[in-house]
C-alpha cells in the first residue's frame, strides 16, 4: 500500500491589501473586513493577505520595498502623478498679488510645462469682509487675473478651469466680517 499523499499546501492568498503613504508622506489607515475577521493597517508599507471570503485577513506585516515592487510594481508604474497645489495670496480687497506670491508664478509655469498639463484649475477666494456676492466676484476677478498671467506666459487659456468660491471654503475659518490674509488667495491645481 502506498504511503498517504501529503496534504496540499494551503491556497495562496488571492488578495493583498497594502497601505502606502500619500504624496506628502502622510499615512492614514485602512480596515480590511470579511466574514473571517478584521485587520487594520496603519503603518506605511503594512499589508494583509486574504485567501477567501471566509478566512480571516492575515496578521499585518510591513513589506520591504523589493516585495512591494514585486507585488505591485506594474500597478505603481501606472499610478498617475499626484496634482500639485499652489496658493497665491493677494492684497486686501484687491487683485494685486503679494510680493511673495509673485515669486511663485514661475514655479506654477514650470509645473504646467513639466506635466504637459491639460487640466489646471484656478480658483479664487476671499476673506469674509464684505458682501458674499461681492466676494464671489472678487474671487473670480483674482482667478481671472492669474489666468491672464498664465496665458501671457504661454499657457493655453482653454486648458484653464477658472472659478470662484468667494468667501466659502475658507483656508482659515473665521467669523463673518473678519480680515484674514490667508483666505485672500487663488488656489492653482496643476494636474
Secondary structure per residue as TSV (DSSP state, phi and psi in degrees):
chain	resnum	aa	ss	phi	psi
A	1	X	-	360.0	129.1
A	2	X	-	-70.3	151.5
A	3	X	-	-64.1	152.7
A	4	X	-	-64.1	146.7
A	5	X	-	-69.4	142.3
A	6	X	-	-65.7	151.5
A	7	X	-	-62.9	141.2
A	8	X	-	-65.2	149.3
A	9	X	-	-64.4	154.8
A	10	X	-	-62.4	150.2
A	11	X	-	-62.8	140.6
A	12	X	-	-65.9	156.2
A	13	X	-	-62.1	133.2
A	14	X	S	-83.5	-27.2
A	15	X	E	-128.4	136.8
A	16	X	E	-122.9	126.0
A	17	X	E	-107.6	126.0
A	18	X	E	-126.1	135.4
A	19	X	-	-103.2	120.1
A	20	X	-	-115.7	152.4
A	21	X	-	-71.6	158.2
A	22	X	-	-79.3	-176.8
A	23	X	T	-60.5	-25.5
A	24	X	T	-92.7	4.6
A	25	X	S	85.7	4.5
A	26	X	-	-80.5	145.8
A	27	X	-	-121.5	127.5
A	28	X	-	-94.2	-135.0
A	29	X	-	-153.2	152.9
A	30	X	E	-138.3	140.0
A	31	X	E	-110.3	127.1
A	32	X	E	-104.2	121.2
A	33	X	E	-131.0	137.3
A	34	X	E	-149.2	-172.7
A	35	X	T	-62.5	-24.1
A	36	X	T	-85.3	-19.4
A	37	X	E	161.3	-169.1
A	38	X	E	-137.0	137.0
A	39	X	E	-136.3	142.3
A	40	X	E	-114.1	130.6
A	41	X	E	-102.1	128.3
A	42	X	-	-142.7	16.2
A	43	X	S	-129.4	139.4
A	44	X	T	-56.6	132.5
A	45	X	T	83.0	0.6
A	46	X	E	-78.1	141.3
A	47	X	E	-138.8	154.6
A	48	X	E	-134.2	150.7
A	49	X	E	-116.6	145.8
A	50	X	E	-129.2	120.3
A	51	X	-	-77.2	-45.8
A	52	X	S	-158.4	178.2
A	53	X	T	-67.2	-19.3
A	54	X	T	-98.8	-16.1
A	55	X	S	-92.7	135.4
A	56	X	-	-62.1	145.4
A	57	X	-	-59.4	147.0
A	58	X	-	-69.4	163.3
A	59	X	-	-60.5	129.5
A	60	X	-	-60.5	140.7
A	61	X	E	-133.6	146.0
A	62	X	E	-82.8	123.9
A	63	X	-	-89.1	147.3
A	64	X	-	-76.7	162.2
A	65	X	H	-58.6	-39.2
A	66	X	H	-63.4	-41.6
A	67	X	H	-68.8	-38.9
A	68	X	H	-60.5	-46.6
A	69	X	H	-65.3	-37.2
A	70	X	H	-64.0	-40.6
A	71	X	H	-80.8	-38.8
A	72	X	H	-123.9	7.6
A	73	X	H	-52.4	-46.5
A	74	X	H	-62.9	-39.9
A	75	X	H	-70.7	-40.3
A	76	X	H	-66.2	-32.7
A	77	X	H	-64.4	-34.3
A	78	X	T	-88.6	-2.4
A	79	X	S	-62.1	132.6
A	80	X	-	-66.6	151.0
A	81	X	-	-68.7	130.6
A	82	X	-	-65.5	149.9
A	83	X	-	-64.2	155.8
A	84	X	E	-105.1	139.1
A	85	X	E	-118.2	137.3
A	86	X	E	-131.7	140.1
A	87	X	E	-114.3	123.7
A	88	X	E	-109.3	131.9
A	89	X	E	-107.3	154.1
A	90	X	B	-124.9	155.9
A	91	X	-	-67.3	159.2
A	92	X	T	-59.8	135.9
A	93	X	T	49.2	44.8
A	94	X	S	-151.0	163.2
A	95	X	S	-104.4	15.0
A	96	X	-	-88.4	124.7
A	97	X	B	-68.3	150.8
A	98	X	-	-70.1	161.0
A	99	X	H	-60.0	-43.5
A	100	X	H	-62.8	-38.2
A	101	X	H	-71.8	-32.1
A	102	X	H	-59.0	-35.2
A	103	X	T	-68.8	-17.4
A	104	X	T	-84.0	-15.1
A	105	X	H	-56.9	-45.5
A	106	X	H	-59.4	-35.1
A	107	X	H	-64.7	-39.3
A	108	X	H	-65.9	-44.8
A	109	X	H	-62.1	-41.0
A	110	X	H	-61.2	-43.1
A	111	X	H	-63.3	-41.9
A	112	X	H	-62.9	-43.7
A	113	X	H	-70.7	-45.5
A	114	X	H	-61.6	-34.0
A	115	X	H	-92.6	-4.8
A	116	X	T	48.6	49.8
A	117	X	-	-60.8	130.4
A	118	X	S	-110.0	6.8
A	119	X	-	-154.4	98.7
A	120	X	E	-124.0	122.9
A	121	X	E	-98.6	142.8
A	122	X	E	-130.2	107.0
A	123	X	E	-121.6	123.0
A	124	X	E	-88.1	147.0
A	125	X	E	-138.7	160.4
A	126	X	-	-135.5	172.5
A	127	X	-	-83.5	-170.2
A	128	X	S	-98.1	11.1
A	129	X	S	-70.5	136.4
A	130	X	S	88.8	-177.6
A	131	X	-	-74.7	136.8
A	132	X	H	-56.7	-40.0
A	133	X	H	-64.4	-44.0
A	134	X	H	-64.7	-37.8
A	135	X	H	-67.0	-37.7
A	136	X	H	-60.4	-45.2
A	137	X	H	-64.6	-40.2
A	138	X	H	-63.7	-42.7
A	139	X	H	-59.9	-40.4
A	140	X	H	-66.9	-41.4
A	141	X	H	-62.5	-38.7
A	142	X	H	-63.4	-46.8
A	143	X	H	-62.3	-41.5
A	144	X	H	-65.3	-35.9
A	145	X	H	-63.1	-42.8
A	146	X	H	-68.1	-41.4
A	147	X	H	-57.0	-41.5
A	148	X	H	-65.2	-40.7
A	149	X	H	-61.3	-44.2
A	150	X	H	-66.6	-42.1
A	151	X	H	-64.1	-39.7
A	152	X	H	-63.7	-24.6
A	153	X	T	-91.2	5.1
A	154	X	T	108.4	1.0
A	155	X	-	-77.8	132.1
A	156	X	-	-64.3	117.9
A	157	X	G	-60.0	-24.9
A	158	X	G	-68.3	-14.5
A	159	X	G	-95.8	1.3
A	160	X	E	-101.9	131.4
A	161	X	E	-104.2	104.2
A	162	X	E	-103.6	130.7
A	163	X	E	-156.2	-177.2
A	164	X	E	-140.4	143.3
A	165	X	E	-109.7	-4.5
A	166	X	E	56.8	-129.7
A	167	X	T	-93.8	8.0
A	168	X	S	-89.2	164.8
A	169	X	S	59.7	52.3
A	170	X	-	-68.3	140.1
A	171	X	S	-71.9	-39.6
A	172	X	S	-119.3	110.0
A	173	X	-	-59.5	131.9
A	174	X	-	-141.9	160.3
A	175	X	-	-73.0	166.7
A	176	X	T	-61.0	142.0
A	177	X	T	84.1	12.6
A	178	X	-	-97.3	133.5
A	179	X	-	-84.2	119.3
A	180	X	-	-139.2	105.8
A	181	X	G	-56.5	-32.0
A	182	X	G	-72.6	-14.8
A	183	X	G	-87.4	-15.8
A	184	X	S	-86.4	86.6
A	185	X	E	-149.1	166.5
A	186	X	E	-122.7	128.1
A	187	X	E	-94.3	126.0
A	188	X	E	-112.6	123.6
A	189	X	E	-117.2	116.5
A	190	X	E	-102.6	119.5
A	191	X	-	-107.5	360.0
